[in-house]
Amino acid sequence: MYTEIEVWNLFFLALLANAAYFVGIAFLIWVSFRAANQVGGSDNMINKILVSIFCLFIVLNMNGNDAMGEWIANSTAQGFVALEASGTAISQNAQNFVSGFEPGKEYNMIPGPLQAIFMLTVLLMQMLSIWKKG
């Protein structure tokens, strides 16, 4: 069986990987805003459609990254639950962590309300840049 410190270490390693992925997404969000602004003043319908699809995929990736972060936390909480069930005492911090998440919850791409508002705001800003005239 593993120890509590190993569970914490795996949690933080997974968060580091998730954060590195988010850095790439943040860069692509910037690229997508630049592309949206470039084609927004154009009459080229093909470019507008392609940039719209690109923006949709960027927001989808952002949603996936958010879902992965939630899944990492829930899986870590499940690790603490399993550790405690095996008879190993866990710290108060680990108990607080378990109570703050949903141990064992499956990977879920449905965002929470705040994440959904943020992602829809980004998408709306991009689409308005592409499709709104003048």
CYANA upper distance limits for C-alpha pairs under 8 A (distance plus 0.5 A):
  1 MET  CA     83 LEU  CA      8.27
  2 TYR  CA      6 GLU  CA      6.88
  2 TYR  CA      7 VAL  CA      7.86
  2 TYR  CA     83 LEU  CA      7.99
  3 THR  CA      7 VAL  CA      7.07
  3 THR  CA     83 LEU  CA      7.98
  4 GLU  CA      8 TRP  CA      6.83
  4 GLU  CA     80 PHE  CA      7.61
  4 GLU  CA     83 LEU  CA      7.99
  4 GLU  CA     90 ILE  CA      7.18
  5 ILE  CA      9 ASN  CA      6.57
  6 GLU  CA     10 LEU  CA      6.63
  7 VAL  CA     11 PHE  CA      6.65
  7 VAL  CA     76 THR  CA      7.15
  7 VAL  CA     79 GLY  CA      7.20
  7 VAL  CA     80 PHE  CA      7.82
  8 TRP  CA     12 PHE  CA      6.77
  8 TRP  CA     76 THR  CA      8.17
  9 ASN  CA     13 LEU  CA      6.63
 10 LEU  CA     14 ALA  CA      6.57
 11 PHE  CA     15 LEU  CA      6.72
 11 PHE  CA     72 ILE  CA      7.36
 11 PHE  CA     73 ALA  CA      7.70
 11 PHE  CA     76 THR  CA      6.66
 12 PHE  CA     16 LEU  CA      6.65
 13 LEU  CA     17 ALA  CA      6.95
 14 ALA  CA     18 ASN  CA      6.70
 14 ALA  CA     72 ILE  CA      7.37
 15 LEU  CA     19 ALA  CA      6.46
 15 LEU  CA     69 GLY  CA      7.42
 15 LEU  CA     72 ILE  CA      7.97
 16 LEU  CA     20 ALA  CA      6.67
 17 ALA  CA     21 TYR  CA      6.84
 18 ASN  CA     22 PHE  CA      6.76
 18 ASN  CA     65 ASN  CA      7.24
 18 ASN  CA     68 MET  CA      7.85
 18 ASN  CA     69 GLY  CA      7.10
 19 ALA  CA     23 VAL  CA      6.84
 20 ALA  CA     24 GLY  CA      7.28
 21 TYR  CA     25 ILE  CA      6.95
 21 TYR  CA     65 ASN  CA      7.85
 22 PHE  CA     26 ALA  CA      6.52
 22 PHE  CA     62 MET  CA      7.84
 22 PHE  CA     65 ASN  CA      7.21
 23 VAL  CA     27 PHE  CA      6.81
 24 GLY  CA     28 LEU  CA      6.78
 25 ILE  CA     29 ILE  CA      6.57
 25 ILE  CA     58 ILE  CA      7.43
 25 ILE  CA     61 ASN  CA      7.70
 25 ILE  CA     62 MET  CA      6.92
 26 ALA  CA     30 TRP  CA      6.90
 27 PHE  CA     31 VAL  CA      6.81
 28 LEU  CA     32 SER  CA      6.45
 28 LEU  CA     58 ILE  CA      7.29
 29 ILE  CA     33 PHE  CA      6.73
 29 ILE  CA     55 CYS  CA      8.22
 29 ILE  CA     58 ILE  CA      7.08
 29 ILE  CA     59 VAL  CA      8.49
 30 TRP  CA     34 ARG  CA      6.82
 31 VAL  CA     35 ALA  CA      6.63
 32 SER  CA     36 ALA  CA      6.46
 32 SER  CA     51 VAL  CA      7.91
 32 SER  CA     54 PHE  CA      7.65
 32 SER  CA     55 CYS  CA      6.29
 32 SER  CA     58 ILE  CA      8.29
 32 SER  CA    126 GLN  CA      7.99
 33 PHE  CA     37 ASN  CA      6.64
 33 PHE  CA    126 GLN  CA      6.53
 33 PHE  CA    129 SER  CA      8.48
 34 ARG  CA     38 GLN  CA      6.67
 35 ALA  CA     39 VAL  CA      6.79
 35 ALA  CA     51 VAL  CA      7.15
 36 ALA  CA     40 GLY  CA      6.29
 36 ALA  CA     48 LYS  CA      8.33
 36 ALA  CA     51 VAL  CA      6.97
 36 ALA  CA     52 SER  CA      8.21
 36 ALA  CA    126 GLN  CA      6.45
 36 ALA  CA    127 MET  CA      7.92
 36 ALA  CA    129 SER  CA      6.10
 36 ALA  CA    130 ILE  CA      5.51
 37 ASN  CA     41 GLY  CA      7.71
 37 ASN  CA    129 SER  CA      6.15
 37 ASN  CA    130 ILE  CA      7.00
 38 GLN  CA     42 SER  CA      7.92
 39 VAL  CA     43 ASP  CA      8.33
 39 VAL  CA     44 ASN  CA      8.01
 39 VAL  CA     47 ASN  CA      7.09
 39 VAL  CA     48 LYS  CA      6.44
 39 VAL  CA     51 VAL  CA      8.26
 39 VAL  CA    130 ILE  CA      6.56
 40 GLY  CA     48 LYS  CA      7.82
 40 GLY  CA    129 SER  CA      5.95
 40 GLY  CA    130 ILE  CA      4.53
 40 GLY  CA    131 TRP  CA      6.64
 40 GLY  CA    132 LYS  CA      7.71
 40 GLY  CA    133 LYS  CA      8.15
 41 GLY  CA    130 ILE  CA      8.18
 41 GLY  CA    133 LYS  CA      8.04
 41 GLY  CA    134 GLY  CA      8.48
 44 ASN  CA     48 LYS  CA      7.00
 45 MET  CA     49 ILE  CA      6.70
 46 ILE  CA     50 LEU  CA      6.66
 47 ASN  CA     51 VAL  CA      6.51
 48 LYS  CA     52 SER  CA      6.54
 48 LYS  CA    130 ILE  CA      6.81
 48 LYS  CA    131 TRP  CA      8.01
 49 ILE  CA     53 ILE  CA      6.77
 50 LEU  CA     54 PHE  CA      6.71
 51 VAL  CA     55 CYS  CA      6.61
 51 VAL  CA    130 ILE  CA      8.46
 52 SER  CA     56 LEU  CA      6.74
 52 SER  CA    126 GLN  CA      8.38
 52 SER  CA    127 MET  CA      7.21
 52 SER  CA    130 ILE  CA      7.88
 53 ILE  CA     57 PHE  CA      6.80
 54 PHE  CA     58 ILE  CA      6.82
 55 CYS  CA     59 VAL  CA      6.85
 55 CYS  CA    123 LEU  CA      7.52
 55 CYS  CA    126 GLN  CA      7.52
 56 LEU  CA     60 LEU  CA      6.64
 56 LEU  CA    123 LEU  CA      7.60
 57 PHE  CA     61 ASN  CA      6.61
 58 ILE  CA     62 MET  CA      6.73
 59 VAL  CA     63 ASN  CA      6.68
 59 VAL  CA    119 MET  CA      6.83
 59 VAL  CA    122 VAL  CA      8.21
 59 VAL  CA    123 LEU  CA      7.31
 60 LEU  CA     64 GLY  CA      6.74
 61 ASN  CA     65 ASN  CA      6.63
 62 MET  CA     66 ASP  CA      6.74
 62 MET  CA    119 MET  CA      8.17
 63 ASN  CA     67 ALA  CA      6.62
 63 ASN  CA    109 MET  CA      7.24
 63 ASN  CA    111 PRO  CA      7.40
 63 ASN  CA    119 MET  CA      7.98
 64 GLY  CA     68 MET  CA      6.56
 64 GLY  CA    109 MET  CA      6.75
 65 ASN  CA     69 GLY  CA      6.81
 66 ASP  CA     70 GLU  CA      6.94
 66 ASP  CA    111 PRO  CA      8.03
 66 ASP  CA    115 GLN  CA      8.42
 67 ALA  CA     71 TRP  CA      6.63
 67 ALA  CA    107 TYR  CA      7.34
 67 ALA  CA    108 ASN  CA      6.51
 67 ALA  CA    109 MET  CA      5.91
 67 ALA  CA    110 ILE  CA      7.99
 67 ALA  CA    111 PRO  CA      7.42
 68 MET  CA     72 ILE  CA      6.55
 68 MET  CA    107 TYR  CA      7.62
 69 GLY  CA     73 ALA  CA      6.89
 70 GLU  CA     74 ASN  CA      6.68
 70 GLU  CA    107 TYR  CA      8.46
 71 TRP  CA     75 SER  CA      6.42
 71 TRP  CA    105 LYS  CA      7.78
 71 TRP  CA    106 GLU  CA      7.44
 71 TRP  CA    107 TYR  CA      5.94
 71 TRP  CA    108 ASN  CA      7.99
 72 ILE  CA     76 THR  CA      6.62
 73 ALA  CA     77 ALA  CA      6.72
 73 ALA  CA    101 PHE  CA      7.42
 74 ASN  CA     78 GLN  CA      6.71
 74 ASN  CA    101 PHE  CA      6.18
 74 ASN  CA    102 GLU  CA      5.80
 74 ASN  CA    103 PRO  CA      5.27
 74 ASN  CA    104 GLY  CA      6.43
 74 ASN  CA    105 LYS  CA      6.66
 75 SER  CA     79 GLY  CA      6.71
 75 SER  CA    103 PRO  CA      6.59
 75 SER  CA    104 GLY  CA      6.19
 75 SER  CA    105 LYS  CA      7.91
 76 THR  CA     80 PHE  CA      6.94
 76 THR  CA    103 PRO  CA      7.94
 77 ALA  CA     81 VAL  CA      6.81
 77 ALA  CA     94 ALA  CA      8.30
 77 ALA  CA     97 PHE  CA      7.00
 77 ALA  CA     98 VAL  CA      5.22
 77 ALA  CA    101 PHE  CA      7.13
 77 ALA  CA    102 GLU  CA      7.60
 77 ALA  CA    103 PRO  CA      5.36
 77 ALA  CA    104 GLY  CA      7.93
 78 GLN  CA     82 ALA  CA      6.65
 78 GLN  CA     98 VAL  CA      7.99
 78 GLN  CA    102 GLU  CA      8.40
 78 GLN  CA    103 PRO  CA      4.74
 78 GLN  CA    104 GLY  CA      5.61
 79 GLY  CA     83 LEU  CA      6.57
 79 GLY  CA    103 PRO  CA      8.45
 80 PHE  CA     84 GLU  CA      6.63
 80 PHE  CA     90 ILE  CA      7.72
 80 PHE  CA     94 ALA  CA      7.20
 80 PHE  CA     95 GLN  CA      8.29
 80 PHE  CA     98 VAL  CA      7.55
 81 VAL  CA     85 ALA  CA      6.57
 81 VAL  CA     98 VAL  CA      7.83
 81 VAL  CA    103 PRO  CA      7.87
 82 ALA  CA     86 SER  CA      6.72
 83 LEU  CA     87 GLY  CA      7.45
 83 LEU  CA     88 THR  CA      6.27
 83 LEU  CA     89 ALA  CA      8.19
 83 LEU  CA     90 ILE  CA      8.01
 84 GLU  CA     88 THR  CA      5.50
 84 GLU  CA     89 ALA  CA      6.23
 84 GLU  CA     90 ILE  CA      6.74
 90 ILE  CA     94 ALA  CA      6.61
 90 ILE  CA     95 GLN  CA      7.35
 91 SER  CA     95 GLN  CA      6.86
 92 GLN  CA     96 ASN  CA      6.59
 93 ASN  CA     97 PHE  CA      6.62
 94 ALA  CA     98 VAL  CA      6.72
 95 GLN  CA     99 SER  CA      6.82
 96 ASN  CA    100 GLY  CA      6.78
 97 PHE  CA    101 PHE  CA      7.11
 98 VAL  CA    102 GLU  CA      7.69
 98 VAL  CA    103 PRO  CA      7.16
111 PRO  CA    115 GLN  CA      6.27
111 PRO  CA    116 ALA  CA      6.02
112 GLY  CA    116 ALA  CA      6.49
113 PRO  CA    117 ILE  CA      6.68
114 LEU  CA    118 PHE  CA      6.72
115 GLN  CA    119 MET  CA      6.62
116 ALA  CA    120 LEU  CA      6.47
117 ILE  CA    121 THR  CA      6.47
118 PHE  CA    122 VAL  CA      6.82
119 MET  CA    123 LEU  CA      6.68
120 LEU  CA    124 LEU  CA      6.37
121 THR  CA    125 MET  CA      6.57
122 VAL  CA    126 GLN  CA      6.75
123 LEU  CA    127 MET  CA      6.59
124 LEU  CA    128 LEU  CA      6.48
125 MET  CA    129 SER  CA      6.70
126 GLN  CA    130 ILE  CA      6.85
127 MET  CA    131 TRP  CA      6.44
127 MET  CA    132 LYS  CA      8.33
128 LEU  CA    132 LYS  CA      5.61
